[in-house]
Amino acid sequence: MLDTFLAQVARCTTINLFNRMRISLEMILAPAEIVLLAAQVRERGAELPDFAAKWLGNFEKLLVGDGRPAEAYARKTVCGGATWYAAPGTPAERARRTIVFAYTGDAHRLFMPAALFLQSCPADRYEVVVIYDFEHALFLKGIEGLAPDLPGSIERIASIVVPSSYRHAMSFGTSAGGLAAIWMAVMLRFERAISVGGVTPGEVAGRVQTHGIRTDGFAEAIRRNADRLPEVLLVAGEDAERDRRKALTMTGFLPATEIVVPGCANHNVLHDMWSRGELRPFLERVLAPPAAPLA
């Protein structure tokens, strides 16, 4: 891993080129990979440019500076548009976990680098499939390597990472991934969907990338599964007025509960919670089995 990283850094002749590289790494690297990379640099005494050394050192500190060990997620590529994170375990151990299908926003993140999000989810209890939309089309044009539309990509990814193999199955979406997360949970009759500042069907027509794409299938999926709709949680900052309005709009499509984060005015409510030390307990609550209290 270190040799690959050093070769990538060597090709970065400017800070801008390095920033592009580290952004692509932040999209996919798991917590243990960052910690391992930092350890390998120290053990070998590898020389890094100041900007690369500072990035790696800061990232390691953000992950494990509180003394908590790196969560033991291993990374596997599902396709060009999806990455599967799962800690090693016996089939029985993995069957007791919750599988979370997580749809990213336009920056291909869950509001933060993948490792920071995963470090807030105990790896012995969860497996996470992080899904990206390189078309910036709210996932309505499908997922790279799976299918050319959202319903097709949902069915395809569920045939690869089979929800029924786990004790619980949920979907999670941030911003541009919010609608896809709810759509998936409705289609596959998941227990819960969590949308954090997520888009609504009414926003589709206003995007160049989705102009002319219809979302009738969302309402139809809700009608088809009306007897077993997921518990839908809509997360927004207390003072994030636009996200609060979007949450209200979504409740017109299906029953949902708004979760208001106090003292937050930002769209990126997960980062606000992380900076206040609240993200891990928050995720433990919203990803807990639906029978658990959400207060």
C-alpha positions, 0 to 999 in steps of 0.5 A: 500500500505504501509503495502505491501511495508514494508513487502517486505522491511523486506524480503530484508536482503541485499542491493542486494535483495532490489535492485531487489525489487525496480527495479521490483517496478520501472517497474510498479509504477505510479507517484501518487503511489510513492508520496502516498507511501512516504507520508504514510511513513512520516505520520505513522513514519515508520522505513525504512532501510537507503537504502530503505528510501534514494531510496524512498526519492530520487524517490519522489524528482525526480518526484515532486521536481519541484513543479509539482503534480504527474500525476494522472495515475491509474495502471491496469494489462492487462496481465503478459506482459502489464500494462495500465495507465489511470487517472479516467475520464468520458467516454467522457473525456477518449475518447478525450485522445490519447492512446499510446502503449509503447514497452519497451527495454530489461530492461523492461523500457522506458529507465527509471522507468515508473513513470518518463516517465509518469510524463512527459505525462499529464494524462488528455491527454494520456493513456499509455499501457506499454508492456514488453518482458520477452523473450528478443526476440524483442517481436517476440515471443509475449507477456505473457498472450496474444499471442505467436507471435507479430502479434497475440499479437498486435491484442489481446491487441487492442481487450482489449484496443481498439484504436478506443475508443480514439481520437488518437492512437500511438505506442512508442518503445525504443531500443528492442521495436522499431520494435514492435512499428512500426509494430503495427502502420502499422498493425493497421493503427495508426497515428504515431509510434515513435521508440527511438534507436529502433532495425531493422529487420536486427538485429533479426538474430543476437540474440540468442533468435530470431535466426531462427525467420523470419520478413517477416511479417513486410514487408508484413504488410507494403505492405498491408497497403501501402495506409495508413502508419503511420507517423514514427519518428526515434529518435537518439542522434546526436552523437549516431552513431549506432542508427543513422545507425539503423534509416537509415536502417529503412527508407529502409523499409518505409517512416520515419523521423529521429529526431536528439537530439542535444548534445547526444551521448548516446543510452538512449537519453530519459534520457539525455533529462530528465536530461536537462529538455527537456523530457516533451516538447519533448514528447508533440511534438512527441505525439501530433496529426500528424497535429501539427508541430514537429520542 
